[in-house]
Amino acid sequence: MGDGEGRGRVTSTQWGLVAGLLIGAAVGVVLFALTNEVLWLVLPGVGVALGSGIGASLDSRRR
């Protein structure tokens, strides 16, 4: 586990997950702070879904 096996290039799907989470969390927290509406805290999940979908489509085009 600690010997580095299975670690390769970071894929577009992984970048999409991270970017979607960060952008969704930032926007969601700001909107929650402004409106006090709890529904905005769901936005990071939407960002992850969109980011992983876009990243997966980019990965599939490369192969």
C-alpha positions as CSV (number, residue, x, y, z in Angstrom):
1,M,0.0,0.0,0.0
2,G,2.7,2.5,0.8
3,D,5.1,1.4,-1.9
4,G,3.4,3.6,-4.6
5,E,1.9,0.8,-6.7
6,G,-1.1,1.7,-8.8
7,R,-0.2,5.4,-8.8
8,G,-0.1,6.8,-12.2
9,R,-1.1,9.9,-14.1
10,V,-4.0,12.0,-12.6
11,T,-7.0,11.7,-14.9
12,S,-9.3,14.3,-16.1
13,T,-12.1,12.7,-14.1
14,Q,-10.1,13.1,-10.9
15,W,-9.4,16.8,-11.7
16,G,-13.1,17.3,-12.5
17,L,-14.1,15.8,-9.2
18,V,-11.7,18.1,-7.3
19,A,-12.5,21.2,-9.3
20,G,-16.3,20.6,-9.1
21,L,-16.1,20.1,-5.3
22,L,-14.0,23.2,-4.7
23,I,-16.1,25.5,-7.0
24,G,-19.4,24.1,-5.7
25,A,-18.4,24.3,-2.1
26,A,-17.1,27.9,-2.5
27,V,-20.3,29.1,-4.3
28,G,-22.6,27.1,-2.0
29,V,-21.1,28.5,1.2
30,V,-21.2,32.1,-0.1
31,L,-24.8,31.7,-1.1
32,F,-25.7,30.0,2.2
33,A,-24.1,32.8,4.1
34,L,-26.0,35.4,2.0
35,T,-29.5,33.8,2.0
36,N,-29.4,31.4,5.1
37,E,-31.0,28.8,2.9
38,V,-29.8,25.3,3.6
39,L,-30.5,24.1,0.1
40,W,-27.3,25.8,-1.2
41,L,-25.2,23.3,0.8
42,V,-26.2,20.7,-1.8
43,L,-24.3,22.6,-4.5
44,P,-20.9,20.8,-3.9
45,G,-22.6,17.5,-4.8
46,V,-23.9,19.1,-8.0
47,G,-20.4,20.3,-8.8
48,V,-18.9,16.9,-8.2
49,A,-21.5,15.3,-10.5
50,L,-20.8,17.9,-13.3
51,G,-17.1,17.8,-12.8
52,S,-16.9,14.0,-12.9
53,G,-19.1,13.9,-16.0
54,I,-17.1,16.4,-17.9
55,G,-13.8,14.8,-16.8
56,A,-15.0,11.3,-17.8
57,S,-16.0,12.6,-21.3
58,L,-12.6,14.2,-21.7
59,D,-11.0,10.9,-20.6
60,S,-13.0,8.9,-23.1
61,R,-12.0,11.2,-26.0
62,R,-8.3,10.6,-25.2
63,R,-8.6,6.9,-25.6
